[in-house]
Amino acid sequence: MVIPVHDVNPVRRTPWVTYALVAINVVVFLLTPAALGTLAARPGPSALCHQAAFYDRYAAIPRELTTGRQLRLVPNGVAVRSPHGVACVVHRPAYHKSPPLSVLWSMFLHEGWLHLLGNMLFLVVFGNNVEDRMRKLPFLIFYLACGYVAAYGFALANSTSTEPLIGASGAISGILGAYLVLWPRARVWSLVPFLLFLPLRIPAWIVLGLWFLLQWAYSTGLAAPGAGSVAYLAHVFGFLAGVIVGLALRAATPARVS
């Protein structure tokens, strides 16, 4: 895995939508319990239960997306001690939740600073060129659509899961897929961890191709160690959606040579 930091692919217009998406993601994160939790080295049980209640209310949950109904029991943010340790109290939700709208909200929620900054790095490096090619409003629609494809694709494959889906990764994966087919030979300055983070200028098809293969390997269980709780399959769906749109765009309007 390499870490892209800058692409050698100039744009003709200022990518205001890309910048706005970054700003909104940062501001939303600062207003969520996840940001407050990072101020403490080890958030206590109450903070964790409060965060779980927040995600259950606003994040996309596969079972809710496939059934169209919100969960019957959710955490209420209160932690209690039991013979088995500390647990979160659950109750019937006192609010109405729209599962389709929760996908939109979830695209702007992140688990922590590392999750947020990683997503924003990929968005800044690759989003500006895709926005430049599509123009502002179509790019925003494309971004949100890829997020929905990623969330619903993951939900259909994990229809009984009640784990919240959060993050902009699905939408950004669509940007990566479109970039790959539109500018496969564009050079991307990247840091290579196994070479002590030596910066190298690597073709986009290698950077993004390796990224996609890694997401696919994790999603299929071929590279299970280190997969953690990341919804890699959502990345795969978002990326493929971006590839399809990118191919259609390339066929309709040939890209300039970079």
Order of alpha helices (4+ residues) and beta strands (2+ residues): beta-alpha-alpha-alpha-alpha-beta-beta-alpha-alpha-alpha-alpha-beta-beta-alpha-alpha
